[in-house]
Amino acid sequence: MPDYDFSQVDAAIIDPQVNTARVFRDVLGRMSFRRIELFDSVKSAVGLLSAGTPDLILVDADGDVDEAFRFVRALRNEPNVPNSFTGLIVTTWAPTPALLARVANAGADDLLLKPVSPKQVKDRIISLIEGRKGFVVTADYTGPDRRKAPREGTQVPVLDAPNTLRLKASGQWAQATVRGLMAEANGFVTTQKRMRGSIQVAFLAEFAMPGLSRSTPERSALDHIGRIGGFIDDLLRRLPDGGDLAHIETVAKSVKRLAEKLRGQADQGTVEADDVAQLQTMARALMQGVDPDRSLTDMTREVTAAVTGYRARLEQMAQAKAAAAATAAASAAGATENPATAAPPAGTTTTASAPGP
């Protein structure tokens, strides 16, 4: 292991399994971590989101998995977390495909499989010091950049997120202007969240338009409209009180009210076409207000490309699902018609046979 000094590094271990938590604590203790806090549940560790966020967090995903990932997403995305860039490793005994997807989508740095050896733990920590990925920020994600290739039409810059684990372990803490680094990174995140949030709102409005315009509004369109309020709320809490951005607050609140109005109209069975068009117009105005230096034409083109790509992916999934259903139905029909594969009559017995040549 390279010559790192962990005597100034703080860590937290969130794990309801006492023996496993002690294993992690002993490993970090032998590495000379300064402070190691143990928590037996995510709820008991919620204070880490408001004060004293450590440089490294290990969080178990085998207990209340939903709580675990809410914690990870809150740590990465809530605006007032002291260090939302802290090194974060999820631990598990059962690495299912669904869990792997949630780890990636929540913004964790890594996944560590139990049981663990001291070397495995050390290697993952060294990896966070030496090879941590840059962060990307979208409307609903902040974390390591896991894209194999950026999607066409998107412009998402990569942030070299402050890594207090690296700064402390490599002896750069005293030289680094950590407060300045954090302020700069948090400012970047705030700006990106506003921009990506406004683009997401425009995306949802444009996607929903055809479905809202039908004589009976489509459920999918209503579901997408229903998501607008959450992105607006997140954008609003990232605006300073008063100042030059007050007009953005006004537009954002108007967009939210109109989205709620459309859902109310849909519940009554009739959606006003003028209100649907107005929602798209106001959503685009919100994009322009949040990012006035960028061409509205370019932003609108990006939204349209994203909607087109999303519709194509939905269609591909629908076709794949239909094809799988047809294959399953054909197999079931074939089994019924073919005596060699049909179930034997009641009262008979079968014996296993060796596979054919």
C-alpha positions as CSV (number, residue, x, y, z in Angstrom):
1,M,0.0,0.0,0.0
2,P,1.3,3.5,-0.8
3,D,2.5,5.6,2.1
4,Y,-0.8,7.2,3.1
5,D,-1.4,8.7,6.5
6,F,-5.0,8.2,7.8
7,S,-4.5,9.7,11.2
8,Q,-6.6,12.7,10.2
9,V,-9.3,10.8,8.3
10,D,-12.8,10.3,9.8
11,A,-15.1,7.5,8.8
12,A,-18.6,6.2,9.6
13,I,-19.9,2.6,9.3
14,I,-23.7,2.1,9.0
15,D,-24.4,-1.6,9.5
16,P,-27.1,-3.4,11.6
17,Q,-24.9,-6.5,11.7
18,V,-22.7,-6.0,14.8
19,N,-20.0,-8.5,13.8
20,T,-19.7,-7.1,10.3
21,A,-19.5,-3.5,11.6
22,R,-16.7,-4.6,14.0
23,V,-14.7,-6.1,11.1
24,F,-14.8,-2.9,9.2
25,R,-14.0,-0.9,12.3
26,D,-11.0,-3.1,13.1
27,V,-9.7,-2.8,9.6
28,L,-10.0,1.0,9.6
29,G,-8.5,1.1,13.1
30,R,-5.4,-0.8,12.0
31,M,-5.1,1.7,9.2
32,S,-5.0,4.4,11.9
33,F,-8.2,6.3,11.0
34,R,-8.6,9.1,13.5
35,R,-12.3,8.6,14.2
36,I,-14.6,5.7,13.4
37,E,-18.3,6.0,14.2
38,L,-20.6,3.0,14.2
39,F,-24.4,3.3,13.5
40,D,-26.7,0.3,13.7
41,S,-29.3,1.9,11.2
42,V,-29.6,4.5,8.6
43,K,-32.0,6.4,10.8
44,S,-29.5,6.7,13.6
45,A,-26.9,8.1,11.1
46,V,-29.2,10.8,9.7
47,G,-27.2,13.4,11.6
48,L,-24.3,12.9,9.1
49,L,-26.4,14.8,6.6
50,S,-26.5,17.9,8.6
51,A,-23.2,18.1,10.6
52,G,-19.8,16.5,10.7
53,T,-20.0,14.5,7.4
54,P,-16.9,12.2,7.6
55,D,-14.4,11.6,4.8
56,L,-15.6,8.0,4.2
57,I,-18.9,6.3,4.7
58,L,-19.6,2.5,4.5
59,V,-23.4,1.9,4.3
60,D,-25.0,-1.6,4.4
61,A,-27.8,-2.3,1.9
62,D,-29.0,-5.6,3.3
63,G,-31.2,-4.2,6.0
64,D,-33.8,-1.6,5.0
65,V,-32.6,-1.2,1.4
66,D,-35.0,1.7,0.6
67,E,-33.7,3.7,3.6
68,A,-30.1,3.0,2.7
69,F,-30.5,4.4,-0.8
70,R,-32.6,7.3,0.3
71,F,-29.7,8.1,2.6
72,V,-27.2,7.9,-0.3
73,R,-29.3,10.0,-2.6
74,A,-29.9,12.6,0.2
75,L,-26.2,12.8,0.9
76,R,-25.4,13.4,-2.7
77,N,-28.3,15.7,-3.6
78,E,-29.4,17.7,-0.6
79,P,-28.1,21.2,-0.8
80,N,-27.1,21.7,2.8
81,V,-25.0,18.5,3.4
82,P,-21.6,19.6,4.8
83,N,-19.7,17.3,2.4
84,S,-21.9,15.8,-0.2
85,F,-18.7,14.6,-2.0
86,T,-17.6,12.2,0.7
87,G,-16.3,8.8,-0.3
88,L,-19.2,6.4,-0.1
89,I,-19.1,2.6,-0.4
90,V,-22.2,0.4,-0.3
91,T,-21.8,-3.0,1.3
92,T,-23.9,-6.2,0.7
93,W,-24.0,-9.9,1.0
94,A,-26.3,-10.2,-2.1
95,P,-25.2,-8.3,-5.2
96,T,-28.3,-8.8,-7.3
97,P,-28.7,-7.0,-10.7
98,A,-31.3,-4.7,-9.1
99,L,-29.0,-3.8,-6.3
100,L,-26.2,-3.0,-8.7
101,A,-28.5,-0.7,-10.6
102,R,-29.5,1.1,-7.5
103,V,-25.9,1.6,-6.4
104,A,-25.1,3.2,-9.7
105,N,-28.2,5.3,-9.9
106,A,-28.0,6.6,-6.3
107,G,-24.4,8.1,-6.7
108,A,-22.3,5.7,-4.5
109,D,-18.7,5.4,-5.4
110,D,-18.4,1.7,-5.1
111,L,-19.9,-1.6,-4.0
112,L,-18.1,-4.0,-1.6
113,L,-19.2,-7.6,-1.3
114,K,-19.3,-9.4,2.0
115,P,-17.6,-11.2,3.6
116,V,-14.6,-8.9,3.2
117,S,-10.9,-9.3,3.9
118,P,-8.8,-6.4,5.3
119,K,-7.0,-6.3,1.9
120,Q,-10.2,-5.8,0.0
121,V,-11.3,-2.9,2.3
122,K,-7.8,-1.3,2.0
123,D,-7.8,-1.7,-1.8
124,R,-11.2,0.0,-2.2
125,I,-10.1,2.9,0.0
126,I,-6.9,3.3,-2.0
127,S,-9.0,3.2,-5.2
128,L,-11.1,6.1,-3.9
129,I,-7.8,8.0,-3.2
130,E,-6.1,7.3,-6.5
131,G,-8.8,6.6,-9.1
132,R,-12.0,8.2,-8.2
133,K,-14.2,9.1,-11.1
134,G,-15.3,12.7,-11.7
135,F,-18.8,13.7,-10.8
136,V,-21.7,14.6,-13.1
137,V,-24.7,16.5,-12.0
138,T,-28.2,16.1,-13.5
139,A,-31.7,17.1,-12.3
140,D,-31.9,14.0,-10.1
141,Y,-28.4,12.6,-9.8
142,T,-25.1,13.7,-8.4
143,G,-22.2,11.2,-8.3
144,P,-19.5,9.4,-10.3
145,D,-19.7,9.6,-14.0
146,R,-20.6,6.1,-15.2
147,R,-21.5,7.0,-18.8
148,K,-19.8,4.9,-21.4
149,A,-20.5,7.7,-23.8
150,P,-22.6,10.9,-23.5
151,R,-26.0,10.7,-25.1
152,E,-26.5,12.7,-28.3
153,G,-27.5,16.3,-27.7
154,T,-26.5,16.4,-24.0
155,Q,-23.9,18.7,-22.5
156,V,-23.1,17.6,-19.0
157,P,-19.7,18.7,-17.7
158,V,-17.7,16.6,-15.3
159,L,-16.7,18.0,-11.9
160,D,-13.4,17.1,-10.1
161,A,-15.3,16.7,-6.8
162,P,-13.4,17.6,-3.6
163,N,-12.0,14.4,-2.1
164,T,-11.3,15.1,1.6
165,L,-10.2,11.4,2.0
166,R,-7.4,12.0,-0.6
167,L,-6.5,15.4,0.7
168,K,-6.0,14.2,4.3
169,A,-4.4,10.8,3.5
170,S,-1.9,12.3,1.1
171,G,-0.9,15.2,3.5
172,Q,-2.4,17.9,1.3
173,W,-5.0,19.1,3.8
174,A,-3.0,21.9,5.2
175,Q,-2.0,23.2,1.8
176,A,-5.4,22.9,0.2
177,T,-7.9,25.7,0.5
178,V,-10.6,23.2,1.4
179,R,-13.2,25.7,2.2
180,G,-12.7,27.4,-1.2
181,L,-12.8,24.0,-3.0
182,M,-16.0,23.1,-1.3
183,A,-17.6,26.5,-2.1
184,E,-16.6,26.3,-5.7
185,A,-17.9,22.7,-6.1
186,N,-21.1,23.4,-4.3
187,G,-21.6,26.4,-6.5
188,F,-21.1,24.2,-9.6
189,V,-23.6,21.7,-8.3
190,T,-26.2,24.4,-7.6
191,T,-25.9,25.9,-11.0
192,Q,-26.0,22.6,-12.7
193,K,-29.1,21.5,-10.7
194,R,-30.9,24.6,-11.7
195,M,-30.0,24.2,-15.4
196,R,-30.7,20.5,-15.6
197,G,-33.8,20.8,-13.5
198,S,-35.3,23.4,-15.9
199,I,-34.4,21.3,-18.9
200,Q,-36.1,18.3,-17.2
201,V,-39.2,20.2,-16.6
202,A,-39.3,21.2,-20.3
203,F,-38.7,17.6,-21.2
204,L,-41.6,16.4,-19.1
205,A,-43.9,19.0,-20.6
206,E,-43.0,18.2,-24.2
207,F,-43.2,14.5,-23.7
208,A,-46.7,14.8,-22.2
209,M,-48.2,17.2,-24.8
210,P,-49.5,14.5,-27.3
211,G,-51.0,12.4,-24.5
212,L,-52.6,15.4,-22.8
213,S,-54.1,16.5,-26.1
214,R,-56.1,13.3,-26.6
215,S,-59.8,13.2,-25.9
216,T,-59.0,11.0,-22.9
217,P,-55.6,12.1,-21.5
218,E,-53.1,9.2,-21.4
219,R,-52.0,8.0,-18.0
220,S,-48.3,8.1,-19.0
221,A,-48.7,11.8,-19.9
222,L,-50.3,12.5,-16.5
223,D,-47.6,10.7,-14.7
224,H,-44.9,12.8,-16.4
225,I,-46.8,16.0,-15.7
226,G,-47.0,14.9,-12.1
227,R,-43.2,14.8,-11.8
228,I,-42.8,18.4,-12.7
229,G,-43.7,19.7,-9.2
230,G,-40.8,17.8,-7.6
231,F,-38.2,19.3,-10.0
232,I,-39.6,22.7,-9.5
233,D,-39.4,22.4,-5.7
234,D,-35.8,21.4,-5.9
235,L,-35.0,24.3,-8.3
236,L,-36.7,26.7,-5.9
237,R,-34.7,25.7,-2.9
238,R,-31.5,26.3,-4.8
239,L,-32.4,29.9,-5.5
240,P,-31.1,32.7,-3.3
241,D,-33.5,34.8,-1.4
242,G,-34.4,37.8,-3.5
243,G,-31.8,39.3,-5.8
244,D,-31.5,39.0,-9.6
245,L,-33.1,35.5,-9.7
246,A,-36.4,36.5,-8.3
247,H,-38.0,36.3,-11.7
248,I,-37.0,32.7,-12.0
249,E,-39.0,31.9,-8.8
250,T,-42.1,33.6,-10.3
251,V,-41.9,31.6,-13.5
252,A,-41.1,28.3,-11.8
253,K,-44.1,28.7,-9.4
254,S,-46.3,29.5,-12.4
255,V,-45.2,26.3,-14.2
256,K,-45.9,24.2,-11.1
257,R,-49.4,25.7,-10.7
258,L,-50.2,25.1,-14.4
259,A,-49.0,21.5,-14.2
260,E,-51.3,21.0,-11.2
261,K,-54.1,22.7,-13.1
262,L,-53.7,20.3,-16.0
263,R,-53.8,17.3,-13.8
264,G,-57.0,18.6,-12.2
265,Q,-58.5,19.1,-15.6
266,A,-57.6,15.6,-16.6
267,D,-59.3,14.2,-13.5
268,Q,-62.5,16.0,-14.8
269,G,-62.0,14.4,-18.2
270,T,-61.2,17.5,-20.3
271,V,-57.8,19.3,-20.8
272,E,-57.7,22.7,-22.3
273,A,-55.5,22.8,-25.4
274,D,-54.4,26.4,-24.6
275,D,-53.2,25.4,-21.2
276,V,-51.1,22.5,-22.6
277,A,-49.5,24.9,-25.1
278,Q,-48.9,27.4,-22.3
279,L,-47.2,24.8,-20.2
280,Q,-44.6,24.2,-22.9
281,T,-44.1,27.9,-23.5
282,M,-43.6,28.6,-19.8
283,A,-41.3,25.6,-19.4
284,R,-39.1,27.0,-22.2
285,A,-39.2,30.4,-20.6
286,L,-38.0,28.8,-17.3
287,M,-35.0,27.2,-19.2
288,Q,-34.1,30.6,-20.7
289,G,-34.4,32.4,-17.4
290,V,-32.1,29.8,-15.6
291,D,-29.5,29.9,-18.4
292,P,-29.9,33.2,-20.2
293,D,-26.4,32.9,-21.9
294,R,-27.4,29.9,-23.9
295,S,-29.5,29.9,-27.0
296,L,-33.1,28.9,-26.4
297,T,-33.1,27.3,-29.8
298,D,-30.2,25.0,-28.8
299,M,-31.9,24.1,-25.5
300,T,-35.2,23.4,-27.2
301,R,-33.3,21.2,-29.7
302,E,-31.7,19.3,-26.9
303,V,-35.1,18.7,-25.2
304,T,-36.7,17.5,-28.4
305,A,-33.8,15.1,-29.1
306,A,-34.1,13.7,-25.6
307,V,-37.9,13.3,-26.0
308,T,-37.4,11.5,-29.4
309,G,-34.8,9.2,-28.0
310,Y,-36.9,8.4,-24.9
311,R,-39.9,7.6,-27.0
312,A,-37.8,5.3,-29.2
313,R,-36.5,3.5,-26.1
314,L,-40.0,3.1,-24.8
315,E,-41.1,1.6,-28.1
316,Q,-38.1,-0.8,-28.1
317,M,-39.0,-2.0,-24.6
318,A,-42.7,-2.4,-25.6
319,Q,-41.7,-4.4,-28.7
320,A,-39.3,-6.6,-26.7
321,K,-42.0,-7.2,-24.1
322,A,-44.5,-8.2,-26.7
323,A,-42.0,-10.5,-28.4
324,A,-41.2,-12.2,-25.1
325,A,-44.9,-12.7,-24.4
326,A,-45.5,-14.1,-27.9
327,T,-42.5,-16.5,-27.5
328,A,-43.8,-17.6,-24.1
329,A,-47.3,-18.2,-25.5
330,A,-45.9,-20.1,-28.5
331,S,-43.9,-22.3,-26.2
332,A,-46.9,-23.0,-24.0
333,A,-49.0,-23.9,-27.0
334,G,-46.3,-26.2,-28.4
335,A,-45.9,-28.0,-25.1
336,T,-49.7,-28.6,-25.1
337,E,-49.8,-29.9,-28.6
338,N,-46.6,-32.1,-28.4
339,P,-47.2,-35.3,-26.5
340,A,-43.4,-35.7,-25.9
341,T,-43.4,-32.5,-23.8
342,A,-46.9,-32.5,-22.5
343,A,-47.6,-33.4,-18.9
344,P,-48.3,-37.1,-18.3
345,P,-51.8,-38.3,-17.7
346,A,-52.9,-38.5,-14.1
347,G,-51.9,-41.7,-12.3
348,T,-48.8,-42.3,-14.4
349,T,-45.1,-41.9,-13.3
350,T,-42.1,-40.6,-15.2
351,T,-38.4,-41.2,-14.9
352,A,-35.6,-38.9,-15.7
353,S,-33.7,-39.7,-18.9
354,A,-30.2,-38.7,-20.0
355,P,-30.0,-35.9,-22.5
356,G,-29.8,-36.8,-26.2
357,P,-26.6,-36.7,-28.3
